[in-house]
């Protein structure tokens, strides 16, 4: 690409709604924390006084990727088994809910209006679960049905690709886990997000673009806290870049999927500063030694490392996905696509 074309493409990328909305991630997290501080404190007190025996999450799409992040938080910091509900159990099969008066149901949604999500939440509530909703639309049916609402405060999100609402969902789950566990270090890391996210958005991940611009398939790998970031990145690459991206754990990729990797096969990874991140880096280096085109956020020597801010291991995926959104938006434009209006998709998906 000539320098003139690169500059034109950059300007086009910065004119998208996706770019503008993703750039607002830090401000949106700041609004969430200011709005929900008291509610988070009251909820954490309640959960410590009467700990749930398990947690069920209800979500779809990007919100379900956020729920994966919540699973790692709640299971590692609090030791409480967390599972994602299958909405079809309620919306399609109309199965009777399991009685669980000491369960916590966490529902996550930008719109709060998808019928299968609402059916799943209703079933959990009928079974006795206490329902907490992280939702961007305060007037939604989900907000009305919840026992407690944590308003995402992301503001209007007009691009079909959810960005800032996903970032706030992650921050909200981290804030809840930190308050519940009384983890002062993590609480401080969450409070620092509004300042750190704009810096993460400014990071240049364009080094990954050449291997992805003409690609048709790739693996996106993560592990532990970063696995949810890998899930979200794979979804966005499909949604905005028409690129078949498969998210695979850095552990699971060794159980068969790695047989697909050949010379030039793209690998995109998210690595934290913890032991799980070490495995992502090692896996990236293994694939690089076999000729794959490897780019890893917070990668080690040998892999094509993408810049990432050091932070609490549970916070690093939030910062890394913020950097990724900018790169994915630019990649979509370079591939001749409109990241704001992917074909066949709409903002609110009404699955049943």
C-alpha positions as CSV (number, residue, x, y, z in Angstrom):
1,X,0.0,0.0,0.0
2,X,1.3,3.4,-0.9
3,X,1.7,6.0,1.9
4,X,-1.1,8.1,0.3
5,X,-3.5,5.2,0.3
6,X,-2.5,4.4,3.9
7,X,-3.3,7.9,5.0
8,X,-6.6,7.9,3.2
9,X,-7.5,4.5,4.7
10,X,-6.6,5.8,8.2
11,X,-8.8,8.9,7.8
12,X,-11.7,6.7,6.5
13,X,-11.3,4.4,9.5
14,X,-11.4,7.3,12.0
15,X,-14.7,8.5,10.5
16,X,-16.6,5.3,11.4
17,X,-19.1,5.1,14.3
18,X,-17.2,2.1,15.5
19,X,-14.1,4.1,15.9
20,X,-15.8,7.0,17.7
21,X,-17.8,4.6,20.0
22,X,-14.8,2.4,20.9
23,X,-12.8,5.5,21.7
24,X,-15.3,6.4,24.3
25,X,-14.7,3.3,26.3
26,X,-12.8,5.1,29.1
27,X,-15.4,7.8,29.5
28,X,-18.2,5.2,29.6
29,X,-16.4,3.2,32.3
30,X,-16.1,6.4,34.3
31,X,-19.8,7.0,34.0
32,X,-20.6,3.5,35.1
33,X,-18.4,3.7,38.2
34,X,-19.8,7.1,39.2
35,X,-23.4,5.9,38.7
36,X,-23.2,2.5,40.3
37,X,-20.7,2.8,43.2
38,X,-23.4,2.6,45.9
39,X,-25.3,-0.2,44.2
40,X,-22.1,-2.2,43.9
41,X,-21.3,-1.7,47.5
42,X,-24.8,-2.7,48.7
43,X,-24.8,-5.8,46.4
44,X,-21.3,-6.9,47.5
45,X,-22.5,-6.7,51.2
46,X,-25.5,-8.8,50.3
47,X,-23.5,-11.4,48.5
48,X,-20.9,-11.7,51.4
49,X,-23.7,-12.0,54.0
50,X,-25.5,-14.7,52.0
51,X,-23.1,-16.2,49.4
52,X,-24.8,-17.9,46.4
53,X,-24.0,-21.5,45.9
54,X,-23.6,-20.9,42.2
55,X,-23.8,-18.2,39.6
56,X,-25.7,-18.4,36.3
57,X,-25.1,-15.9,33.5
58,X,-27.6,-15.1,30.8
59,X,-26.3,-13.3,27.7
60,X,-25.8,-13.5,23.9
61,X,-23.1,-12.4,21.5
62,X,-20.6,-9.9,22.9
63,X,-22.4,-9.9,26.2
64,X,-21.9,-13.7,26.5
65,X,-18.2,-13.1,25.8
66,X,-18.3,-10.7,28.8
67,X,-20.0,-13.5,30.8
68,X,-17.0,-15.7,30.1
69,X,-14.8,-13.1,31.7
70,X,-17.1,-13.0,34.7
71,X,-16.8,-16.8,35.0
72,X,-13.0,-16.5,35.4
73,X,-13.4,-13.6,37.9
74,X,-15.9,-15.3,40.1
75,X,-14.3,-18.7,40.1
76,X,-10.8,-17.5,40.7
77,X,-11.4,-14.7,43.2
78,X,-14.5,-16.1,45.0
79,X,-14.4,-19.8,44.3
80,X,-18.0,-19.9,43.2
81,X,-19.0,-22.1,40.2
82,X,-20.3,-20.0,37.4
83,X,-22.1,-21.3,34.3
84,X,-23.7,-19.8,31.2
85,X,-27.4,-20.5,30.8
86,X,-28.5,-22.0,27.4
87,X,-31.4,-19.6,26.5
88,X,-33.0,-22.2,24.3
89,X,-33.8,-24.4,27.3
90,X,-36.3,-21.8,28.4
91,X,-37.3,-20.1,25.1
92,X,-37.5,-23.2,22.8
93,X,-38.0,-26.1,25.1
94,X,-40.0,-24.3,27.8
95,X,-38.3,-26.5,30.4
96,X,-39.3,-26.0,34.0
97,X,-36.6,-24.0,36.0
98,X,-34.6,-25.8,38.6
99,X,-35.4,-24.5,42.1
100,X,-32.4,-22.6,43.3
101,X,-33.3,-20.0,45.9
102,X,-29.6,-19.3,46.7
103,X,-28.5,-18.8,43.1
104,X,-27.3,-15.5,41.6
105,X,-28.3,-14.8,38.0
106,X,-26.2,-12.2,36.2
107,X,-27.9,-11.0,32.9
108,X,-25.8,-8.9,30.5
109,X,-27.3,-7.1,27.6
110,X,-26.8,-3.9,25.6
111,X,-30.5,-3.7,24.6
112,X,-32.2,-5.8,27.2
113,X,-34.9,-6.9,24.7
114,X,-33.9,-10.2,23.1
115,X,-36.8,-12.6,23.7
116,X,-34.7,-15.7,24.5
117,X,-32.6,-13.7,27.0
118,X,-35.8,-12.5,28.7
119,X,-37.2,-16.0,28.8
120,X,-34.0,-17.4,30.3
121,X,-33.9,-14.7,33.0
122,X,-37.6,-15.2,33.8
123,X,-36.9,-18.9,34.3
124,X,-34.0,-18.3,36.6
125,X,-36.1,-15.8,38.6
126,X,-39.0,-18.3,38.8
127,X,-36.6,-20.8,40.2
128,X,-35.7,-18.5,43.0
129,X,-32.5,-16.9,41.7
130,X,-31.6,-13.3,42.6
131,X,-31.3,-11.4,39.3
132,X,-28.7,-8.7,38.6
133,X,-28.8,-7.0,35.2
134,X,-25.9,-5.2,33.6
135,X,-27.9,-3.4,30.8
136,X,-27.4,-0.3,28.8
137,X,-31.1,0.5,28.3
138,X,-32.7,1.5,31.6
139,X,-36.2,1.3,30.1
140,X,-35.8,-2.2,28.7
141,X,-37.8,-5.3,29.8
142,X,-34.7,-6.8,31.3
143,X,-34.2,-3.8,33.6
144,X,-37.8,-4.0,34.6
145,X,-37.5,-7.7,35.5
146,X,-34.2,-7.6,37.5
147,X,-33.9,-7.4,41.2
148,X,-31.0,-5.0,40.9
149,X,-29.9,-3.1,37.8
150,X,-26.3,-1.9,37.1
151,X,-26.8,0.6,34.3
152,X,-23.9,0.4,31.9
153,X,-24.1,4.1,31.1
154,X,-22.4,3.4,27.7
155,X,-24.7,5.9,26.0
156,X,-26.1,5.4,22.5
157,X,-24.3,2.8,20.4
158,X,-25.3,3.2,16.8
159,X,-22.7,0.9,15.2
160,X,-23.9,-2.6,14.9
161,X,-20.6,-3.7,16.4
162,X,-20.8,-3.4,20.1
163,X,-17.6,-1.9,21.6
164,X,-17.9,0.5,24.5
165,X,-20.9,-1.5,25.9
166,X,-18.7,-4.6,26.0
167,X,-15.8,-2.7,27.6
168,X,-18.2,-1.4,30.3
169,X,-19.7,-4.9,30.8
170,X,-16.2,-6.2,31.6
171,X,-15.4,-3.3,33.9
172,X,-18.7,-3.8,35.7
173,X,-18.0,-7.5,36.3
174,X,-14.5,-6.6,37.5
175,X,-15.9,-3.9,39.8
176,X,-18.5,-6.4,41.3
177,X,-15.9,-9.1,41.8
178,X,-13.5,-6.7,43.4
179,X,-16.1,-5.3,45.8
180,X,-17.5,-8.7,46.7
181,X,-14.0,-10.2,47.3
182,X,-12.9,-7.0,49.0
183,X,-9.8,-7.1,46.8
184,X,-8.3,-3.6,47.3
185,X,-5.7,-4.1,44.5
186,X,-8.3,-5.0,41.9
187,X,-10.6,-2.2,43.1
188,X,-7.8,0.3,42.5
189,X,-7.1,-1.2,39.1
190,X,-10.8,-0.9,38.1
191,X,-10.8,2.7,39.2
192,X,-7.8,3.4,37.0
193,X,-9.5,2.2,33.9
194,X,-11.1,5.5,32.8
195,X,-7.5,7.0,32.6
196,X,-5.9,3.9,31.1
197,X,-8.3,3.0,28.4
198,X,-7.7,6.1,26.2
199,X,-4.0,5.3,26.3
200,X,-4.7,1.7,25.3
201,X,-6.9,2.9,22.4
202,X,-3.9,4.9,21.1
203,X,-1.7,1.9,20.8
204,X,-0.6,1.0,17.2
205,X,-1.5,-2.6,16.4
206,X,-1.3,-2.0,12.6
207,X,1.6,-4.5,12.5
208,X,-1.0,-7.3,12.5
209,X,-2.9,-5.9,9.5
210,X,-0.7,-7.1,6.6
211,X,-1.2,-10.8,7.6
212,X,-4.9,-10.3,8.0
213,X,-5.8,-8.1,5.1
214,X,-6.0,-10.9,2.6
215,X,-6.6,-13.7,5.1
216,X,-9.6,-16.0,5.0
217,X,-9.1,-17.9,8.3
218,X,-7.2,-17.5,11.5
219,X,-7.1,-18.7,15.1
220,X,-7.5,-16.2,18.0
221,X,-6.0,-17.6,21.2
222,X,-6.2,-16.6,24.8
223,X,-6.3,-18.3,28.2
224,X,-7.6,-17.5,31.6
225,X,-8.7,-13.9,31.9
226,X,-7.8,-13.2,28.3
227,X,-9.9,-16.0,26.8
228,X,-13.0,-13.7,26.8
229,X,-11.0,-11.1,24.9
230,X,-10.1,-13.7,22.3
231,X,-13.7,-14.7,22.0
232,X,-14.7,-11.1,21.4
233,X,-11.9,-10.5,18.9
234,X,-13.0,-13.6,16.9
235,X,-16.6,-12.4,16.9
236,X,-15.6,-8.9,15.7
237,X,-13.3,-10.2,13.0
238,X,-16.2,-12.2,11.6
239,X,-18.8,-9.4,12.1
240,X,-16.8,-6.4,10.8
241,X,-14.1,-7.9,8.6
242,X,-15.9,-10.9,7.0
243,X,-12.9,-13.0,8.3
244,X,-13.5,-16.5,9.6
245,X,-11.8,-16.3,13.0
246,X,-12.0,-19.2,15.4
247,X,-11.4,-18.6,19.1
248,X,-9.4,-21.4,20.7
249,X,-7.9,-21.7,24.2
250,X,-4.1,-21.8,24.1
251,X,-4.5,-25.2,25.8
252,X,-7.3,-26.5,23.6
253,X,-5.6,-25.5,20.3
254,X,-3.0,-28.3,21.0
255,X,-5.8,-30.9,21.0
256,X,-6.4,-31.0,17.3
257,X,-6.9,-27.5,15.9
258,X,-3.1,-27.0,15.6
259,X,-3.1,-29.5,12.7
260,X,-4.5,-26.7,10.5
261,X,-1.6,-24.4,11.0
262,X,0.7,-24.1,8.0
263,X,3.2,-21.6,6.7
264,X,1.6,-18.1,6.8
265,X,-1.5,-19.2,8.8
266,X,-2.5,-16.2,10.9
267,X,-2.5,-16.5,14.7
268,X,-3.7,-13.6,16.9
269,X,-3.2,-13.9,20.6
270,X,-4.1,-12.1,23.9
271,X,-1.6,-12.7,26.7
272,X,-1.8,-11.4,30.2
273,X,1.1,-11.1,32.6
274,X,0.1,-14.2,34.6
275,X,0.9,-17.9,34.1
276,X,-2.0,-18.2,31.6
277,X,-0.4,-15.5,29.5
278,X,2.9,-17.4,29.6
279,X,1.1,-20.3,27.9
280,X,-0.3,-18.0,25.2
281,X,3.1,-16.7,24.5
282,X,4.6,-20.2,24.4
283,X,1.9,-21.4,22.1
284,X,2.4,-18.3,19.8
285,X,6.2,-19.1,19.7
286,X,5.4,-22.7,18.9
287,X,3.3,-21.7,15.9
288,X,5.8,-19.1,14.8
289,X,8.5,-21.8,14.7
290,X,6.3,-23.7,12.3
291,X,5.9,-20.7,9.9
292,X,2.7,-19.2,11.1
293,X,2.2,-15.4,11.1
294,X,1.9,-14.7,14.8
295,X,0.9,-11.5,16.6
296,X,0.3,-11.5,20.3
297,X,-0.7,-8.7,22.6
298,X,1.9,-8.5,25.3
299,X,3.8,-11.1,23.4
300,X,7.3,-12.2,24.2
301,X,10.5,-12.2,22.3
302,X,10.2,-14.1,19.0
303,X,6.5,-13.4,18.5
304,X,5.4,-10.2,16.9
305,X,4.5,-8.5,20.1
306,X,1.7,-5.9,20.0
307,X,2.0,-3.1,22.6
308,X,0.0,-3.5,25.8
309,X,-0.1,-1.7,29.1
310,X,1.0,-3.6,32.2
311,X,-1.9,-3.8,34.7
312,X,-3.6,-6.2,37.1
313,X,-3.9,-9.5,35.3
314,X,-7.7,-9.3,35.5
315,X,-7.7,-5.8,34.0
316,X,-5.3,-6.5,31.1
317,X,-8.0,-8.1,28.8
318,X,-10.1,-4.9,29.1
319,X,-7.2,-2.7,27.9
320,X,-6.2,-5.2,25.2
321,X,-9.6,-5.4,23.7
322,X,-9.7,-1.6,23.6
323,X,-6.6,-1.6,21.5
324,X,-8.0,-4.4,19.3
325,X,-11.1,-2.5,18.4
326,X,-9.1,0.2,16.8
327,X,-7.1,-2.3,14.7
328,X,-10.3,-4.3,13.7
329,X,-12.0,-1.1,12.6
330,X,-9.1,-0.1,10.4
331,X,-8.8,-3.7,9.0
332,X,-12.5,-3.7,8.0
333,X,-12.1,-0.4,6.1
334,X,-8.9,-1.7,4.4
335,X,-10.9,-4.8,3.3
336,X,-13.4,-2.6,1.7
337,X,-16.1,-3.1,4.4
338,X,-18.3,-0.9,6.5
339,X,-17.8,-2.0,10.2
340,X,-20.9,0.0,11.2
341,X,-23.3,-1.9,9.0
342,X,-22.2,-5.5,8.4
343,X,-24.4,-7.3,5.9
344,X,-27.4,-9.2,7.3
345,X,-26.9,-7.9,10.8
346,X,-28.9,-5.4,13.0
347,X,-28.3,-3.8,16.3
348,X,-30.8,-5.7,18.3
349,X,-31.0,-9.4,17.5
350,X,-34.4,-10.9,18.4
351,X,-33.6,-14.6,18.8
352,X,-36.2,-16.9,20.4
